Amino acid sequence: MYAIIRTGGKQYQVESGDRLRVEKLVGNVGDTVDLDDVLMVVDGEEVKVGQPVVEGAKVVAKISEQGKSKKVIIFKKKRRKGYRLRKGHRQDYTSLLIEEIQA
């Protein structure tokens, strides 16, 4: 059994027991999160496709980590003008452990 969920503007295929890194969610390590934007649920031969979401379906996940990803360096330059710009960015993320899919 697996599901397609939407969180943080992205879509993910998840199964029970998966670890998943998503955009930052509010909560502490150990908290349980219900993901209600379930777009599709597949259970063997039975497929439920939402319009746009499956009614009554949710994915229960546990927050296993809150953190920041690697630094991305942004560098801009204009030749012969003396213009150089260097910035860095670290995106926040939440690591989830998928516990169950309720269809």
Secondary structure, 3 states (H helix, E strand, C coil): CEEEEEECCEEEEEECCCEEEEECCCCCCCCEEEECCEEEEEECCEEEECCCCCCCCEEEEEEEEEEECCCEEEEEEECCCCEEEEEEECCEEEEEEEEEEEC
